[in-house]
Amino acid sequence: MITHSAFVVEPWCVRETGLHWDVLAQSESVFALSNGHIGWRGNLEEGEPHGLPGSYLNGVYEQHPLPYAEAGYGYPESGQTVINITNGKLIRLLVDDEPFDLRYGALRSHERVLDLRGGLLHRTCEWTSPAGKTVRVRSTRLVSFTQRAVAAIAYEVEPLDDVQLVIQSELVANEQLPTLTGDPRVAAALESPLRPEEHSAHDLRLRLVHCTAASGLRVAAAADHIVRGPRSTQTSAESAGDVARLNVITDLRPGETLRLEKFVSYGWSGARSLPALRDQVEAALAGARSSGWQGLVDQQRAFLDDFWGHADVEVDGDPEIQQAVRFALYHVLQAAARAEQRAIPAKGLTGSGYDGHAFWDTEIFVLPLLSFVYPECVADALRWRQDTLPAARSRARQLGLNGAAFPWRTIDGPECSGYWPAGAAAFHINADIAHAVRRYLSLADDVDFERETGVELLVETARLWHSLGHHDSNGRFHIDGVTGPDEYSAVADDNTYTNLMAQENLLAAADAAERHTEQAAALGVDDEETAAWRDAAEAMTVPYNSALGIHEQSAGFTRRQVWDFAATGPDDYPLMLHSAYFDLYRKQVIKQADLVMAMYLRGDAFTEDHKARNFAYYEPLTVRDSSLSACIQAVIAAEVGHLRLAYDYLGEAALMDLDDLEKNTRDGLHIASLAGSWIALVAGFGGMRYHGETVHFAPRLSEKLRRLAFSVHVRQRCLRVEITHAQATYTLVEGEPLQIRHCGEPLTVSRGAPQSRPVKQPAALPEPSQPPGRRPGRPARPDGKLSPGKGRGDARFGSAT
């Protein structure tokens, strides 16, 4: 965890005013740049020191065997792991033959700034070499949102003494990486995963082409440069299998500068030939050169001006949360903007954590945010799921099921989870995908997408539920032997979250098939099948304990022994690393929001009283050994009236990576938790829900916040919402009049006619407790003070997923 103030709290940037060696890897994740296609971790240009080198292309991975002590039918045989592709960030500097290496000599100053408005990473430093020569180095880098295959760096050196400078701008493949896995087979697959096919260096241009051994993917990288320095400046270029290098040599006096502008392009394919891929990266490079450095900067700013104009969230009263939610929005955008029918991985392209896999996080945490602020990304993400349907159908057949069984974790479609109970048994991912389809269709009103993509996804996911579940002798429909969001309660019967989401899935599929009969018929759907889906949905079992007056997380959950929390110390978390899974599975202890998640996504299935009682029961059992929990607990805490607790959970979700609360930010950011900070604000304190085709708001603010403002897109309309403790104001920024509901009251909002309504404060309820030592809270600052506007609680700082 970051135990000092590593980053200055500012509204529109993340600033590091010194180089903190103890959190170098974490800062590389925080300062990562991406556009959803290319990912560059925030490594120093000179390459060393580093925490984890990282350059990624979305969808580029290597395949490796999955280890099992004993083989079993249906176990995935191969895993997929994202690989570090050709590094185009490298710009090495020698000052009178001394390498510019911050571990040596004297570092006079060092600052890095992630500019959230401009989409740029700035770096400035002043360094004195061991020989006593001082230079100022300035760099700015970007990964372009507008030119998908392009990244660029502007690098400038100014000496304070007479010096000879050598700059080496490089493309390097197969960099040596820290050992991140204990499995020697995986390590062997990832050691030098790229096999050289072509290298070139001519004038100021460099190019490398490689292929992977097992996954059969070809990767190309090219670079071009503009050099500005004294007339005596000399350049030369050279290349070999894994490196291409431009050397720039010059003598400088104080007041003179040497400036290098580096344009890098990337491409990959599993099908295109080497000449085709070579031409692709050269064409992208030509486009970047045509725009020039300033042109790329201007395009980046224009793109982000448009994004922030309709996506910004304003938070008055807590500067940390204000910075954190903008940081979150920016990184979610980076993970998705140009993914274009590729996955949105759990870590985005900020690190190699989770092997670069995509999970259910995408559909349940990331796509809701994007649906309301950048909907064009959502259709592409769901088309990627459609592209993986052949693998999902094959997996279902292997398991003896109908339809499609989408993988718990994957890069390009096949199941990569080698652990059944807490992975592949989590069939709810099918319903999560269907839920995302349904939400997008309601918000975007995209008939073409529904016809071409939505129907097929809904039909194949519904078919799985009908074959996975069964009717009992009383006609009730059960889904047994599955794992819900809570991975500490694996292979359970009638998990309430799964059943309610499957019910929604079945009904949505039946409705879509009836709207699009031609597409449904092409998939073999008939009236008998849709009727069977409706029957199953109508008869779906939702476990309820009438004695306690609460819903069961799964059948029989409340009769289990309660975990011995009093005997569990703070160093025993996360439980999965200190306790046997068999013990977790048979006790009342919850890794992350499960039934509470159901109350958020399927709030229509619960009364207000049930929500309050359920939350009070499950809160003391939930240990939050997952980064996905706090934001959902914030939402329901706010809904049932625990505003102080909701605020604490918001802080945990929002600062997950800026404070490294889970101790694994070094491996990449938690993209779903970042999206969750938006969910906690908009769905929690904004009270926004979306049922049918109507947006509902029931706003209520924590006393720590003075004002909350955000915008949402609903069917070609842009609605701005501004909330204070006294009232909520709804303003239509774009589009035709929009029907909404405020605390149940129907409103019509038209352009030029804002609607304001009083905010209703919820009734005060006794606040539920958390497991000992697991109350959310923010860390104290180095001066002993707490984060702004925040009580300490007994903050937990566990490592988790």
Secondary structure, 3 states (H helix, E strand, C coil): CCCCCCCEECCCEEEECCCCHHHHHHHHHHCCEECCCEEECCCCCCCCCCCCCCEEECCCEEEEECCCCCCCCCCCCEEEEECCCCECCCEEEEECCEECCCCCCEEEEEEEEEECCCCEEEEEEEEECCCCCEEEEEEEEEECCCCCCEEEEEEEEEECCCEEEEEEEEEECCCCCCCCCCCHHHHHHHCCCEEEEEEEEECCEEEEEEEECCCCCEEEEEEEEEEECCCCCEEEEEECCCEEEEEEEEEECCCCCEEEEEEEEEEEECCCCHHHHHHHHHHHHHHHHHHHHHHHHHHHHHHHHHHHHHHCCEEECCHHHHHHHHHHHHHHHHHHCCCCCCCCCCCCCCCCHHHHCECCHHHHHHHHHHHHHCCHHHHHHHHHHHHCHHHHHHHHHHCCCCCCCCCCCECCCCCCCCCHHHHHCCCHHHHHHHHHHHHHHHHHCCHHHHHHHHHHHHHHHHHHHHHHCEECCCCCEECCCECCCCCCCCCECCCHHHHHHHHHHHHHHHHHHHHCHHHHHHCCCCHHHHHHHHHHHHCECCCEECCCCEECCCCCHHHCEECCHHHCCHHHCCHHHCCCHHHHHCEECECCCCHHHHHHHCHHHCCHHHHHHHHHHHHHHECCCCCCCHHHHHHHHHHHCCHHHHHHHHHHHHCCCCCCCCCCHHHCCCHHHHHHHHHHHHHHHCCCEEECCEEEECCCCCCCCCEEEEEEECCCCEEEEEEECCEEEEEEEECCCEEEEECCEEEEEECCECEEEECCCCCCCCCCCCCCCCCCCCCCCCCCCCCCCCCCCCCCCCCCC
